[in-house]
Amino acid sequence: MAAVPAVVFAAAVGAALFFRVHLGRYGRIAGWQGQVTLAVLAAGLAVGLLAVWPLPRGADGLCAIDGGAPVLPHPLTLGELPGSWRTAALHAGAASGVFALVGALLRYRYRHGLPFTAALAALLALAVEAVQYTGVLGLYPCAYRVAAVDDVLLGAAGGAAGWLIGCAAVRLLPRAWPGAVMDTMPPGLSRRLGGHVLDLVLWWNGTLLAVAVLVDTGTITLVRAPEAHRIALVATAVVVGLLVPLLRTDRGTPGRASMRLAVSSPGESGPAARWRTTLRAALLYTPVVVLFVLGLQPWALLVALVHGAPELVRRDQAGTADLIAGTRITTTAAVTGRMPTKLIRYFPSLRTGPPQQRVGS
């Protein structure tokens, strides 16, 4: 019961940490370097997806035959499993293709050599097989996918092939490493939407995971799980959506904070007043919470449309809740004045001091 929300929650946490670290180091994601940055995130998520896909909905009958999926510890034995050659080819293509992307990025973006790239791809492939062998780290009572040493070899080979592709990319494509820039410009629509999506995924799957753990440990019965989930949804929304922003300088929820977004007032440099933040949160999140509690999740899109419609036509990109509460979404740097950590700064030499202007005689 806990496997699906645990995997989705872990993926969302990983994405949130990735955005928070990158935006804190280099500022906004833009241009070709920004596209490569998103490719790095996609490669990480693809490795995680390769480790768990397809997730069984339950454990019923999963271990009935031979205690789960077999382990193939010897090379060149993956083709001996029952099934068509087409299935085996698709499996090999997926296993090597994901690590080809990893290898290409390790060369093109991070400029690593072939030995390091092949070793890291093999290590990641080994981690994938370990997740499969342990039934997603014990979330399932047995393995539901075959763990094979062939997949580790395919991962290393895919990483090496990707490294060669990365060599060509270095020659043909623009520079991939980002340059740090000040992050004080108004955030784009995709960035603001990403913060909301992360909040929603973390909130929904985090509460599902908490309830699943309570059921698995026998704290509550399965019959009471839906009621417990509704209570968890409301309680978490109040704490994370309302109380936490009031205590933060940027007035951000976890998803918005990971995207380095802040809530301010028009014409003011600091964070929005707490009462304005409270009003905005109530207008934006209360209908979403009610709809999710009532099981009407698709109708939450209507809330997003009502709030986001003015953003598409207004120059200040203010949503409906922002117009009512007198708030605007900006960046954390615009509120706190904090610069990206990788931004090059000029410091005068202690020996010579600042450059002196020579005056002609």
C-alpha positions as a Markdown table, in Angstrom:
| # | Residue | x | y | z |
|---|---|---|---|---|
| 1 | Met | 0.0 | 0.0 | 0.0 |
| 2 | Ala | 2.9 | 2.4 | 0.8 |
| 3 | Ala | 5.0 | 1.6 | -2.3 |
| 4 | Val | 3.3 | 3.9 | -4.9 |
| 5 | Pro | 3.0 | 7.0 | -2.7 |
| 6 | Ala | 6.6 | 6.4 | -1.3 |
| 7 | Val | 8.1 | 6.3 | -4.8 |
| 8 | Val | 6.2 | 9.3 | -6.1 |
| 9 | Phe | 7.0 | 11.2 | -2.8 |
| 10 | Ala | 10.7 | 10.3 | -3.1 |
| 11 | Ala | 10.8 | 11.5 | -6.7 |
| 12 | Ala | 9.1 | 14.8 | -5.8 |
| 13 | Val | 11.5 | 15.4 | -2.9 |
| 14 | Gly | 14.5 | 14.6 | -5.2 |
| 15 | Ala | 13.2 | 17.1 | -7.8 |
| 16 | Ala | 12.6 | 19.8 | -5.1 |
| 17 | Leu | 16.1 | 19.4 | -3.7 |
| 18 | Phe | 17.6 | 19.5 | -7.2 |
| 19 | Phe | 15.8 | 22.8 | -8.0 |
| 20 | Arg | 16.6 | 24.3 | -4.7 |
| 21 | Val | 20.4 | 23.5 | -4.9 |
| 22 | His | 20.7 | 24.6 | -8.6 |
| 23 | Leu | 18.7 | 27.8 | -8.2 |
| 24 | Gly | 20.7 | 28.7 | -5.1 |
| 25 | Arg | 24.0 | 28.2 | -6.8 |
| 26 | Tyr | 23.4 | 29.6 | -10.3 |
| 27 | Gly | 20.1 | 31.6 | -10.2 |
| 28 | Arg | 17.3 | 31.2 | -12.8 |
| 29 | Ile | 17.2 | 28.4 | -15.3 |
| 30 | Ala | 17.2 | 29.8 | -18.8 |
| 31 | Gly | 18.7 | 29.3 | -22.2 |
| 32 | Trp | 20.5 | 26.3 | -23.6 |
| 33 | Gln | 22.3 | 25.7 | -20.3 |
| 34 | Gly | 18.9 | 25.6 | -18.6 |
| 35 | Gln | 17.7 | 23.0 | -21.0 |
| 36 | Val | 20.7 | 20.9 | -20.2 |
| 37 | Thr | 20.0 | 21.3 | -16.5 |
| 38 | Leu | 16.5 | 20.0 | -17.0 |
| 39 | Ala | 18.0 | 17.1 | -18.9 |
| 40 | Val | 20.1 | 16.2 | -15.9 |
| 41 | Leu | 17.0 | 16.1 | -13.7 |
| 42 | Ala | 15.2 | 14.0 | -16.4 |
| 43 | Ala | 18.1 | 11.6 | -16.4 |
| 44 | Gly | 18.0 | 11.2 | -12.6 |
| 45 | Leu | 14.3 | 10.6 | -12.7 |
| 46 | Ala | 14.7 | 8.1 | -15.6 |
| 47 | Val | 17.2 | 6.1 | -13.5 |
| 48 | Gly | 14.7 | 6.0 | -10.6 |
| 49 | Leu | 11.9 | 5.0 | -12.9 |
| 50 | Leu | 14.0 | 2.2 | -14.4 |
| 51 | Ala | 14.5 | 0.8 | -10.9 |
| 52 | Val | 10.8 | 0.6 | -9.9 |
| 53 | Trp | 8.7 | 0.4 | -13.1 |
| 54 | Pro | 6.2 | -1.2 | -13.3 |
| 55 | Leu | 5.0 | -1.0 | -9.7 |
| 56 | Pro | 2.5 | -3.7 | -8.6 |
| 57 | Arg | -0.6 | -2.3 | -7.1 |
| 58 | Gly | -0.5 | -4.8 | -4.3 |
| 59 | Ala | 1.4 | -7.8 | -2.9 |
| 60 | Asp | -1.3 | -10.3 | -3.3 |
| 61 | Gly | 0.0 | -13.3 | -5.2 |
| 62 | Leu | 3.3 | -11.5 | -5.8 |
| 63 | Cys | 5.4 | -14.1 | -4.0 |
| 64 | Ala | 3.3 | -17.2 | -4.7 |
| 65 | Ile | 5.6 | -18.6 | -7.3 |
| 66 | Asp | 9.2 | -19.4 | -6.1 |
| 67 | Gly | 9.1 | -16.5 | -3.6 |
| 68 | Gly | 9.3 | -13.8 | -6.2 |
| 69 | Ala | 11.3 | -12.9 | -9.3 |
| 70 | Pro | 14.6 | -14.8 | -9.8 |
| 71 | Val | 18.1 | -13.5 | -9.5 |
| 72 | Leu | 20.5 | -14.0 | -12.4 |
| 73 | Pro | 24.0 | -13.6 | -11.0 |
| 74 | His | 25.9 | -14.8 | -14.1 |
| 75 | Pro | 26.5 | -12.9 | -17.3 |
| 76 | Leu | 24.6 | -13.6 | -20.6 |
| 77 | Thr | 21.7 | -15.3 | -18.8 |
| 78 | Leu | 19.1 | -12.6 | -19.3 |
| 79 | Gly | 18.1 | -14.1 | -22.6 |
| 80 | Glu | 17.2 | -17.4 | -21.1 |
| 81 | Leu | 14.1 | -16.0 | -19.4 |
| 82 | Pro | 10.8 | -17.0 | -20.9 |
| 83 | Gly | 9.4 | -14.4 | -23.3 |
| 84 | Ser | 9.8 | -13.2 | -26.8 |
| 85 | Trp | 13.0 | -11.7 | -28.3 |
| 86 | Arg | 11.2 | -8.5 | -28.7 |
| 87 | Thr | 10.6 | -8.2 | -25.0 |
| 88 | Ala | 14.3 | -8.9 | -24.3 |
| 89 | Ala | 15.3 | -6.3 | -26.9 |
| 90 | Leu | 13.1 | -3.7 | -25.4 |
| 91 | His | 14.4 | -4.4 | -21.9 |
| 92 | Ala | 18.0 | -4.2 | -23.1 |
| 93 | Gly | 17.3 | -1.0 | -25.0 |
| 94 | Ala | 15.7 | 0.7 | -21.9 |
| 95 | Ala | 18.5 | -0.4 | -19.6 |
| 96 | Ser | 21.2 | 0.8 | -21.9 |
| 97 | Gly | 19.4 | 3.9 | -23.3 |
| 98 | Val | 18.8 | 5.5 | -19.8 |
| 99 | Phe | 22.5 | 5.1 | -19.0 |
| 100 | Ala | 23.5 | 6.4 | -22.4 |
| 101 | Leu | 21.8 | 9.7 | -21.4 |
| 102 | Val | 23.7 | 9.6 | -18.1 |
| 103 | Gly | 27.0 | 9.0 | -19.9 |
| 104 | Ala | 26.4 | 11.8 | -22.4 |
| 105 | Leu | 25.6 | 14.3 | -19.7 |
| 106 | Leu | 28.6 | 13.2 | -17.6 |
| 107 | Arg | 30.9 | 14.0 | -20.6 |
| 108 | Tyr | 29.1 | 17.0 | -22.1 |
| 109 | Arg | 27.9 | 18.8 | -18.9 |
| 110 | Tyr | 30.4 | 17.6 | -16.3 |
| 111 | Arg | 33.4 | 16.8 | -18.5 |
| 112 | His | 34.3 | 13.5 | -16.9 |
| 113 | Gly | 36.5 | 10.9 | -18.5 |
| 114 | Leu | 35.5 | 7.5 | -19.9 |
| 115 | Pro | 36.7 | 5.4 | -16.9 |
| 116 | Phe | 34.8 | 7.5 | -14.4 |
| 117 | Thr | 31.6 | 7.6 | -16.6 |
| 118 | Ala | 31.6 | 3.8 | -17.2 |
| 119 | Ala | 32.2 | 3.1 | -13.5 |
| 120 | Leu | 29.5 | 5.5 | -12.3 |
| 121 | Ala | 27.0 | 4.1 | -14.8 |
| 122 | Ala | 27.8 | 0.6 | -13.6 |
| 123 | Leu | 27.4 | 1.7 | -10.0 |
| 124 | Leu | 24.0 | 3.3 | -10.8 |
| 125 | Ala | 22.9 | 0.2 | -12.6 |
| 126 | Leu | 24.0 | -1.9 | -9.6 |
| 127 | Ala | 21.9 | 0.3 | -7.4 |
| 128 | Val | 18.9 | -0.2 | -9.7 |
| 129 | Glu | 19.3 | -4.0 | -9.5 |
| 130 | Ala | 19.6 | -3.7 | -5.7 |
| 131 | Val | 16.3 | -1.9 | -5.5 |
| 132 | Gln | 14.7 | -4.6 | -7.6 |
| 133 | Tyr | 16.3 | -7.4 | -5.6 |
| 134 | Thr | 15.0 | -6.0 | -2.3 |
| 135 | Gly | 11.5 | -5.3 | -3.6 |
| 136 | Val | 11.9 | -1.5 | -3.6 |
| 137 | Leu | 14.0 | -1.5 | -0.3 |
| 138 | Gly | 11.5 | -3.8 | 1.5 |
| 139 | Leu | 8.3 | -2.1 | 0.5 |
| 140 | Tyr | 7.3 | -5.4 | -1.2 |
| 141 | Pro | 7.7 | -8.7 | 0.5 |
| 142 | Cys | 9.8 | -10.1 | -2.4 |
| 143 | Ala | 11.3 | -9.0 | -5.7 |
| 144 | Tyr | 8.8 | -8.5 | -8.5 |
| 145 | Arg | 11.4 | -7.9 | -11.2 |
| 146 | Val | 14.4 | -9.9 | -12.2 |
| 147 | Ala | 17.7 | -8.7 | -10.9 |
| 148 | Ala | 20.5 | -9.6 | -13.3 |
| 149 | Val | 24.2 | -8.9 | -13.6 |
| 150 | Asp | 23.5 | -8.4 | -17.4 |
| 151 | Asp | 21.7 | -5.2 | -16.6 |
| 152 | Val | 24.8 | -3.9 | -14.8 |
| 153 | Leu | 26.9 | -4.7 | -17.9 |
| 154 | Leu | 24.3 | -3.0 | -20.1 |
| 155 | Gly | 24.4 | 0.0 | -17.9 |
| 156 | Ala | 28.2 | 0.3 | -18.1 |
| 157 | Ala | 28.0 | -0.2 | -21.9 |
| 158 | Gly | 25.3 | 2.4 | -22.2 |
| 159 | Gly | 27.3 | 4.9 | -20.1 |
| 160 | Ala | 30.3 | 4.3 | -22.3 |
| 161 | Ala | 28.3 | 4.8 | -25.5 |
| 162 | Gly | 26.7 | 7.9 | -24.1 |
| 163 | Trp | 30.2 | 9.2 | -23.3 |
| 164 | Leu | 31.1 | 9.0 | -26.9 |
| 165 | Ile | 27.9 | 10.9 | -27.8 |
| 166 | Gly | 28.9 | 13.5 | -25.2 |
| 167 | Cys | 32.3 | 13.9 | -26.9 |
| 168 | Ala | 30.5 | 14.9 | -30.1 |
| 169 | Ala | 28.2 | 17.2 | -28.2 |
| 170 | Val | 31.2 | 19.0 | -26.8 |
| 171 | Arg | 32.4 | 19.8 | -30.3 |
| 172 | Leu | 29.0 | 20.6 | -31.9 |
| 173 | Leu | 26.8 | 22.1 | -29.2 |
| 174 | Pro | 27.1 | 25.3 | -27.1 |
| 175 | Arg | 28.7 | 25.3 | -23.6 |
| 176 | Ala | 26.6 | 23.2 | -21.2 |
| 177 | Trp | 27.9 | 24.5 | -17.8 |
| 178 | Pro | 25.6 | 27.3 | -16.5 |
| 179 | Gly | 26.9 | 30.7 | -15.6 |
| 180 | Ala | 25.5 | 32.2 | -12.4 |
| 181 | Val | 23.2 | 35.2 | -12.9 |
| 182 | Met | 21.3 | 37.4 | -10.5 |
| 183 | Asp | 17.8 | 36.0 | -9.9 |
| 184 | Thr | 15.8 | 39.1 | -9.3 |
| 185 | Met | 13.7 | 39.2 | -12.5 |
| 186 | Pro | 10.0 | 38.2 | -12.2 |
| 187 | Pro | 9.8 | 34.4 | -12.3 |
| 188 | Gly | 8.3 | 32.8 | -15.4 |
| 189 | Leu | 5.0 | 31.0 | -15.5 |
| 190 | Ser | 6.6 | 27.5 | -15.8 |
| 191 | Arg | 8.6 | 28.2 | -12.6 |
| 192 | Arg | 5.6 | 29.3 | -10.6 |
| 193 | Leu | 3.6 | 26.4 | -11.9 |
| 194 | Gly | 6.4 | 24.0 | -11.0 |
| 195 | Gly | 6.2 | 25.3 | -7.4 |
| 196 | His | 2.5 | 24.6 | -7.2 |
| 197 | Val | 2.9 | 21.1 | -8.8 |
| 198 | Leu | 5.6 | 20.2 | -6.3 |
| 199 | Asp | 3.4 | 21.4 | -3.4 |
| 200 | Leu | 0.5 | 19.4 | -4.6 |
| 201 | Val | 2.5 | 16.2 | -5.2 |
| 202 | Leu | 4.3 | 16.4 | -1.9 |
| 203 | Trp | 1.0 | 17.1 | 0.0 |
| 204 | Trp | -1.1 | 14.4 | -1.6 |
| 205 | Asn | 1.5 | 11.6 | -1.7 |
| 206 | Gly | 3.0 | 12.6 | 1.7 |
| 207 | Thr | -0.3 | 12.2 | 3.4 |
| 208 | Leu | -1.0 | 8.9 | 1.5 |
| 209 | Leu | 2.3 | 7.6 | 2.6 |
| 210 | Ala | 1.8 | 8.5 | 6.2 |
| 211 | Val | -1.6 | 6.8 | 6.3 |
| 212 | Ala | -0.2 | 3.7 | 4.6 |
| 213 | Val | 2.5 | 3.5 | 7.2 |
| 214 | Leu | -0.1 | 3.7 | 9.9 |
| 215 | Val | -2.1 | 0.9 | 8.3 |
| 216 | Asp | 1.0 | -1.3 | 7.7 |
| 217 | Thr | 2.1 | -0.9 | 11.3 |
| 218 | Gly | -1.4 | -1.7 | 12.6 |
| 219 | Thr | -1.9 | 1.7 | 14.2 |
| 220 | Ile | -5.2 | 2.1 | 12.3 |
| 221 | Thr | -7.3 | -0.3 | 10.4 |
| 222 | Leu | -7.8 | -0.4 | 6.7 |
| 223 | Val | -11.4 | 0.6 | 7.1 |
| 224 | Arg | -10.4 | 3.8 | 8.8 |
| 225 | Ala | -7.8 | 4.7 | 6.3 |
| 226 | Pro | -9.9 | 7.0 | 4.1 |
| 227 | Glu | -11.1 | 9.0 | 7.1 |
| 228 | Ala | -7.5 | 9.2 | 8.4 |
| 229 | His | -6.4 | 10.4 | 5.0 |
| 230 | Arg | -9.0 | 13.2 | 4.9 |
| 231 | Ile | -7.9 | 14.4 | 8.4 |
| 232 | Ala | -4.2 | 14.3 | 7.3 |
| 233 | Leu | -5.0 | 16.3 | 4.2 |
| 234 | Val | -6.6 | 19.1 | 6.2 |
| 235 | Ala | -4.0 | 19.1 | 9.0 |
| 236 | Thr | -1.1 | 19.1 | 6.6 |
| 237 | Ala | -2.6 | 21.9 | 4.5 |
| 238 | Val | -3.0 | 24.1 | 7.5 |
| 239 | Val | 0.5 | 23.4 | 8.8 |
| 240 | Val | 2.4 | 23.5 | 5.5 |
| 241 | Gly | 0.2 | 25.8 | 3.5 |
| 242 | Leu | -0.5 | 28.4 | 6.2 |
| 243 | Leu | 1.7 | 28.2 | 9.3 |
| 244 | Val | 5.0 | 27.4 | 7.7 |
| 245 | Pro | 4.9 | 30.4 | 5.2 |
| 246 | Leu | 4.2 | 32.7 | 8.1 |
| 247 | Leu | 7.4 | 31.7 | 9.8 |
| 248 | Arg | 9.6 | 31.9 | 6.6 |
| 249 | Thr | 11.1 | 35.1 | 5.3 |
| 250 | Asp | 10.1 | 34.3 | 1.8 |
| 251 | Arg | 6.5 | 33.3 | 2.8 |
| 252 | Gly | 7.0 | 30.1 | 0.8 |
| 253 | Thr | 5.5 | 26.7 | 1.0 |
| 254 | Pro | 7.9 | 23.7 | 0.5 |
| 255 | Gly | 7.3 | 23.6 | -3.3 |
| 256 | Arg | 7.7 | 27.3 | -3.9 |
| 257 | Ala | 10.7 | 27.5 | -1.6 |
| 258 | Ser | 12.4 | 24.8 | -3.6 |
| 259 | Met | 11.9 | 26.9 | -6.7 |
| 260 | Arg | 13.3 | 29.9 | -4.8 |
| 261 | Leu | 10.0 | 31.8 | -5.0 |
| 262 | Ala | 8.7 | 34.3 | -2.5 |
| 263 | Val | 5.5 | 36.3 | -1.8 |
| 264 | Ser | 5.9 | 40.1 | -1.7 |
| 265 | Ser | 3.6 | 43.1 | -2.0 |
| 266 | Pro | 3.5 | 45.5 | -5.1 |
| 267 | Gly | 6.1 | 48.2 | -4.8 |
| 268 | Glu | 7.7 | 46.8 | -1.7 |
| 269 | Ser | 11.1 | 45.1 | -1.6 |
| 270 | Gly | 10.5 | 42.9 | 1.5 |
| 271 | Pro | 8.2 | 39.9 | 2.0 |
| 272 | Ala | 4.4 | 40.4 | 2.1 |
| 273 | Ala | 2.7 | 41.1 | 5.3 |
| 274 | Arg | 1.6 | 38.1 | 7.2 |
| 275 | Trp | -2.1 | 38.9 | 7.0 |
| 276 | Arg | -1.8 | 39.2 | 3.2 |
| 277 | Thr | 0.0 | 35.9 | 3.0 |
| 278 | Thr | -2.7 | 34.3 | 5.1 |
| 279 | Leu | -5.5 | 35.7 | 3.0 |
| 280 | Arg | -3.8 | 34.6 | -0.2 |
| 281 | Ala | -3.3 | 31.1 | 1.2 |
| 282 | Ala | -6.9 | 30.9 | 2.3 |
| 283 | Leu | -8.2 | 32.0 | -1.1 |
| 284 | Leu | -6.0 | 29.7 | -3.1 |
| 285 | Tyr | -5.7 | 26.5 | -1.0 |
| 286 | Thr | -9.1 | 26.2 | 0.8 |
| 287 | Pro | -11.1 | 25.3 | -2.3 |
| 288 | Val | -8.4 | 22.8 | -3.3 |
| 289 | Val | -8.4 | 21.1 | 0.1 |
| 290 | Val | -12.2 | 20.9 | 0.1 |
| 291 | Leu | -12.3 | 19.3 | -3.4 |
| 292 | Phe | -9.6 | 16.8 | -2.5 |
| 293 | Val | -11.3 | 15.8 | 0.7 |
| 294 | Leu | -14.5 | 15.3 | -1.1 |
| 295 | Gly | -12.8 | 13.2 | -3.7 |
| 296 | Leu | -13.3 | 15.7 | -6.5 |
| 297 | Gln | -9.7 | 16.1 | -7.4 |
| 298 | Pro | -10.2 | 16.9 | -11.2 |
| 299 | Trp | -12.3 | 19.9 | -10.2 |
| 300 | Ala | -9.2 | 21.5 | -8.6 |
| 301 | Leu | -8.1 | 22.4 | -12.1 |
| 302 | Leu | -10.9 | 24.9 | -12.1 |
| 303 | Val | -9.3 | 26.6 | -9.1 |
| 304 | Ala | -6.1 | 26.8 | -11.0 |
| 305 | Leu | -7.8 | 28.2 | -14.1 |
| 306 | Val | -9.6 | 30.9 | -12.0 |
| 307 | His | -6.4 | 31.9 | -10.2 |
| 308 | Gly | -4.2 | 31.7 | -13.3 |
| 309 | Ala | -6.3 | 33.4 | -15.9 |
| 310 | Pro | -5.2 | 37.0 | -15.0 |
| 311 | Glu | -1.5 | 35.8 | -15.1 |
| 312 | Leu | -1.8 | 35.2 | -18.8 |
| 313 | Val | -2.9 | 38.8 | -19.6 |
| 314 | Arg | -1.4 | 41.0 | -16.9 |
| 315 | Arg | 2.1 | 42.4 | -17.2 |
| 316 | Asp | 2.8 | 41.9 | -13.5 |
| 317 | Gln | 1.7 | 38.2 | -13.8 |
| 318 | Ala | -0.6 | 38.5 | -10.8 |
| 319 | Gly | -3.2 | 35.8 | -10.2 |
| 320 | Thr | -6.7 | 36.2 | -8.8 |
| 321 | Ala | -5.7 | 35.5 | -5.2 |
| 322 | Asp | -2.8 | 37.9 | -5.6 |
| 323 | Leu | -5.1 | 40.7 | -6.8 |
| 324 | Ile | -7.5 | 40.2 | -3.9 |
| 325 | Ala | -4.8 | 39.8 | -1.2 |
| 326 | Gly | -2.5 | 42.5 | -2.6 |
| 327 | Thr | 0.5 | 40.2 | -3.2 |
| 328 | Arg | 2.9 | 39.3 | -6.0 |
| 329 | Ile | 5.0 | 36.2 | -6.6 |
| 330 | Thr | 8.7 | 37.1 | -6.9 |
| 331 | Thr | 12.0 | 35.4 | -6.3 |
| 332 | Thr | 13.7 | 34.8 | -3.0 |
| 333 | Ala | 16.7 | 36.8 | -4.2 |
| 334 | Ala | 14.5 | 39.8 | -4.8 |
| 335 | Val | 13.2 | 39.7 | -1.2 |
| 336 | Thr | 16.3 | 38.8 | 0.7 |
| 337 | Gly | 19.0 | 40.2 | -1.6 |
| 338 | Arg | 20.9 | 36.9 | -1.5 |
| 339 | Met | 23.1 | 36.3 | -4.5 |
| 340 | Pro | 23.8 | 32.9 | -6.2 |
| 341 | Thr | 26.7 | 31.2 | -4.4 |
| 342 | Lys | 28.5 | 30.6 | -7.7 |
| 343 | Leu | 28.3 | 34.2 | -8.9 |
| 344 | Ile | 31.7 | 35.7 | -9.5 |
| 345 | Arg | 32.4 | 38.6 | -7.2 |
| 346 | Tyr | 35.2 | 41.1 | -7.4 |
| 347 | Phe | 37.3 | 41.6 | -4.2 |
| 348 | Pro | 40.0 | 44.3 | -4.2 |
| 349 | Ser | 43.5 | 42.9 | -3.4 |
| 350 | Leu | 44.5 | 43.4 | 0.2 |
| 351 | Arg | 48.0 | 44.4 | -1.1 |
| 352 | Thr | 47.2 | 46.9 | -3.7 |
| 353 | Gly | 43.6 | 47.9 | -2.9 |
| 354 | Pro | 41.1 | 48.9 | -5.5 |
| 355 | Pro | 42.4 | 49.9 | -9.0 |
| 356 | Gln | 43.5 | 53.5 | -9.1 |
| 357 | Gln | 42.6 | 55.9 | -11.9 |
| 358 | Arg | 45.6 | 57.5 | -13.4 |
| 359 | Val | 45.2 | 61.2 | -14.1 |
| 360 | Gly | 47.2 | 62.5 | -16.9 |
| 361 | Ser | 49.5 | 65.5 | -16.3 |
